[in-house]
């Protein structure tokens, strides 16, 4: 039997793959692709009123549940501390661990954070992946997604990938709802509506611009 093509998704926090690529993950899973996810941090600092070990377990379970909803084949966690990714990547030898995963899975595509996302943890991953591309440690196409950027800012000549997620958009929304640890504080309960609104808004605008109902759009990292 031929080996299923693998798609690798690399995110900083447990909810990033769902928010950034959920519809695409679900679509590729329906197409019999193997989806593997790598998450750099357990996110123990959010929410701050709970003990880190409790948050760690909650966010791990949420990520694994969302992965199942989307049709993924498992989540690998590293142990970077939030806000200290650059040091954590060095201290935990994460580049070496990531290289081993890439060598094992031989992905046909990789999805990860983009340069337009101002979150320092997201940018640390983007810079690491870009370095690995330039050193030819990643040889397949790599595409970027933004979590908090409402408008995509990109150079006109940068190649992009458009994925019609009309049939899987509501699967993405269902997976998004699993990340309840992000909505347990009054402040984040207030913020969850803008997050959901952004997901809908971006999917509709991307769909409108590409002749479908809902779409996710990714820039190629070169």
C-alpha positions as CSV (number, residue, x, y, z in Angstrom):
1,X,0.0,0.0,0.0
2,X,1.3,3.4,-1.0
3,X,2.2,5.7,2.0
4,X,-0.3,8.5,2.5
5,X,1.2,12.0,1.8
6,X,1.9,13.9,5.0
7,X,1.0,17.5,5.8
8,X,2.9,19.0,8.8
9,X,1.4,21.9,10.8
10,X,3.7,23.8,13.2
11,X,2.2,26.1,15.8
12,X,3.3,28.0,18.9
13,X,0.3,27.3,21.1
14,X,-2.4,24.7,21.3
15,X,-5.1,26.6,19.5
16,X,-2.9,28.1,16.7
17,X,-3.2,25.2,14.2
18,X,-7.0,25.2,14.6
19,X,-7.4,29.0,14.1
20,X,-4.8,29.2,11.4
21,X,-5.4,26.1,9.3
22,X,-8.4,24.3,10.7
23,X,-10.4,24.2,7.5
24,X,-7.4,23.1,5.4
25,X,-6.5,20.4,7.9
26,X,-10.0,19.0,7.7
27,X,-10.1,19.1,3.9
28,X,-6.7,17.4,3.5
29,X,-7.8,14.7,6.1
30,X,-10.9,14.0,3.9
31,X,-8.5,13.7,1.0
32,X,-6.7,10.8,2.8
33,X,-3.6,12.9,3.7
34,X,-1.9,12.3,7.0
35,X,-2.0,15.4,9.2
36,X,0.7,15.7,11.9
37,X,0.8,18.7,14.2
38,X,3.7,20.1,16.3
39,X,3.0,22.6,19.1
40,X,5.9,24.4,20.7
41,X,4.3,25.4,24.0
42,X,1.8,24.0,26.5
43,X,0.8,27.6,27.3
44,X,1.0,27.3,31.1
45,X,0.8,31.0,31.6
46,X,-2.7,31.3,30.2
47,X,-4.9,31.6,32.1
48,X,-2.8,33.0,34.9
49,X,-5.2,32.2,37.8
50,X,-4.7,28.4,37.4
51,X,-1.7,26.3,38.4
52,X,0.6,25.8,35.4
53,X,0.3,22.0,35.6
54,X,-3.5,22.2,35.4
55,X,-3.4,24.5,32.4
56,X,-0.8,22.3,30.7
57,X,-3.0,19.3,30.9
58,X,-6.2,21.2,29.9
59,X,-4.6,22.7,26.8
60,X,-3.0,19.4,25.8
61,X,-6.3,17.6,25.9
62,X,-8.0,20.5,24.0
63,X,-5.4,20.3,21.2
64,X,-5.7,16.5,21.0
65,X,-9.5,16.8,20.9
66,X,-9.4,19.5,18.2
67,X,-7.0,17.4,16.2
68,X,-9.4,14.4,16.2
69,X,-12.3,16.7,15.1
70,X,-10.2,17.9,12.2
71,X,-9.1,14.4,11.2
72,X,-5.5,14.8,12.3
73,X,-3.2,11.9,13.2
74,X,-1.6,13.2,16.4
75,X,0.0,16.1,18.2
76,X,3.7,16.4,19.3
77,X,4.4,18.9,22.1
78,X,7.7,20.6,22.8
79,X,8.1,22.5,26.1
80,X,9.0,26.1,25.3
81,X,7.9,28.7,27.8
82,X,5.6,31.4,26.6
83,X,7.5,34.6,25.8
84,X,10.9,32.8,25.8
85,X,10.8,30.9,22.6
86,X,14.1,32.0,21.2
87,X,15.9,30.8,24.3
88,X,13.8,27.7,24.5
89,X,14.5,26.7,21.0
90,X,18.2,26.8,21.8
91,X,18.1,25.2,25.2
92,X,15.8,22.4,24.3
93,X,17.5,21.6,21.0
94,X,14.2,22.0,19.3
95,X,15.6,22.4,15.9
96,X,17.2,19.0,16.1
97,X,13.9,17.5,17.3
98,X,12.0,19.2,14.5
99,X,14.5,17.9,11.9
100,X,13.9,14.3,13.1
101,X,10.1,14.7,12.7
102,X,10.6,16.1,9.2
103,X,13.0,13.4,8.2
104,X,10.5,10.7,9.5
105,X,7.3,12.2,8.1
106,X,8.7,13.6,4.8
107,X,5.9,16.1,4.5
108,X,4.7,17.3,1.1
109,X,3.7,20.6,2.7
110,X,4.3,22.5,5.9
111,X,2.1,25.2,7.4
112,X,3.4,27.6,10.1
113,X,3.3,31.1,11.4
114,X,3.8,34.1,9.1
115,X,6.0,37.2,9.3
116,X,3.0,39.5,9.6
117,X,1.9,38.1,13.0
118,X,3.3,40.4,15.8
119,X,3.2,37.8,18.5
120,X,6.9,37.2,19.6
121,X,6.3,33.4,19.9
122,X,4.8,33.2,16.5
123,X,7.7,35.2,15.0
124,X,10.3,33.0,16.7
125,X,8.9,29.9,15.0
126,X,8.6,31.8,11.7
127,X,12.3,32.8,11.9
128,X,13.3,29.2,12.8
129,X,11.4,27.7,9.9
130,X,12.8,30.3,7.5
131,X,16.3,29.5,8.6
132,X,15.7,25.8,8.1
133,X,14.4,26.5,4.6
134,X,17.5,28.5,3.7
135,X,19.7,25.7,5.0
136,X,17.7,23.2,3.0
137,X,16.7,21.3,6.1
138,X,13.2,21.6,4.9
139,X,12.8,20.8,1.2
140,X,9.0,20.9,0.6
141,X,6.8,23.9,0.1
142,X,6.2,25.8,3.4
143,X,3.1,28.1,3.7
144,X,2.4,30.7,6.4
145,X,-0.8,31.7,8.2
146,X,-1.5,34.6,10.5
147,X,-3.6,34.4,13.7
148,X,-4.1,38.0,14.8
149,X,-3.7,39.9,11.5
150,X,-7.1,40.8,10.1
151,X,-5.6,42.0,6.8
152,X,-3.0,40.0,5.0
153,X,0.0,42.1,4.0
154,X,2.1,40.4,1.4
155,X,4.3,41.2,-1.5
156,X,2.5,40.9,-4.8
157,X,5.0,38.5,-6.3
158,X,5.0,36.0,-3.3
159,X,3.4,32.7,-4.4
160,X,0.3,31.8,-2.4
161,X,-1.9,28.8,-1.8
162,X,-5.7,29.1,-1.8
163,X,-7.7,26.3,-0.2
164,X,-11.5,26.2,-0.6
165,X,-12.8,25.2,2.8
166,X,-16.5,25.6,2.1
167,X,-17.2,21.9,3.0
168,X,-15.0,21.9,6.1
169,X,-15.5,25.4,7.5
170,X,-18.0,24.3,10.1
171,X,-15.7,21.5,11.1
172,X,-13.1,24.2,11.8
173,X,-15.6,26.1,13.9
174,X,-16.4,23.0,15.9
175,X,-12.7,22.4,16.6
176,X,-12.3,26.0,17.6
177,X,-15.0,25.6,20.3
178,X,-12.9,22.9,22.0
179,X,-10.3,25.4,23.2
180,X,-12.3,26.3,26.3
181,X,-9.3,27.2,28.5
182,X,-8.9,30.3,26.4
183,X,-12.4,31.5,27.4
184,X,-12.4,30.9,31.2
185,X,-11.5,34.4,32.3
186,X,-13.9,37.4,31.9
187,X,-11.2,39.2,29.8
188,X,-10.8,36.3,27.4
189,X,-14.6,35.7,27.4
190,X,-14.8,39.2,26.0
191,X,-12.1,38.5,23.5
192,X,-13.5,35.2,22.2
193,X,-16.2,37.0,20.1
194,X,-13.6,39.0,18.1
195,X,-11.6,35.8,17.6
196,X,-14.6,34.0,16.2
197,X,-15.6,37.0,14.2
198,X,-12.2,37.2,12.7
199,X,-12.3,33.6,11.7
200,X,-15.6,34.1,9.9
201,X,-14.6,37.4,8.4
202,X,-11.3,36.1,6.9
203,X,-12.9,33.0,5.6
204,X,-15.7,34.9,3.9
205,X,-13.4,37.6,2.4
206,X,-11.0,34.9,1.2
207,X,-13.9,33.0,-0.3
208,X,-15.3,36.1,-2.0
209,X,-11.9,36.9,-3.5
210,X,-11.5,33.3,-4.8
211,X,-15.0,32.4,-6.1
212,X,-16.1,30.2,-3.2
213,X,-18.0,30.5,0.0
214,X,-15.1,30.1,2.5
215,X,-11.4,29.9,1.9
216,X,-8.1,29.9,3.7
217,X,-5.2,31.7,2.0
218,X,-1.5,31.1,2.7
219,X,1.7,32.8,1.6
220,X,4.6,30.6,0.6
221,X,7.8,31.2,2.7
222,X,10.9,31.4,0.5
